[in-house]
């Protein structure tokens, strides 16, 4: 199961380098390794406390990634709706004129958001 998890992590990160694979392997808990595959501490060149720190950081990163992954779809939907609203807002000539006269910076930022290639492709 750990091999599948590591392959998924490498795919998600689009990183298939040997050094990344070795790092993932070094972060694999001892209980998930086969007895004959457990390296000696000096083999991967890290002290036990460094490995423990890296494992904690990896677990924190994994949790953060899962939170982002679970909220990404909703965030994109909300952003798409907001961009659509801004398009309708600045298409109204009275609103556009008011922004130009009283809040030019905000109006310019609205236009930058609407025309942003990254946001247009999200729609």
JOWOVEN-V270421 format. One line per field, one symbol per residue. ss: DSSP state (a for helix, b for strand, c for the rest). phi: phi as a letter, one per 30 degrees, with the letter a starting at -180 (. if undefined). psi: psi as a letter, one per 30 degrees, with the letter a starting at -180 (. if undefined). Layout:
ss = ???
phi = ???
psi = ???
This chain:
ss = caaaaaaaaaaaaccccaaaaaaaaacccaaaccaaacccaaaacccaaaaaaaaaaaaaaaaaaaaaaaaaaaaaaaaaaaaaaaaaaaacaaaaaaaaaacaaaaaaaaaaaacaaaaaac
phi = .ddddddddddddhbcddddddddddddeedccdedcdddeddcibdeddddddddddddddddddddddceedddddddddddddeddddddddddddddcbedddddeddddcdddddddd
psi = eeeeeeeeeeeefhjgleeeeeeeeffkkefgkkeffjllefeggkleeeeeeeeeeeeeeeeeeeeeeffeeeeeeeeeeeeeeeeeeffjeeeeeeeeefieeeeeeeeeeefkeeeeff.
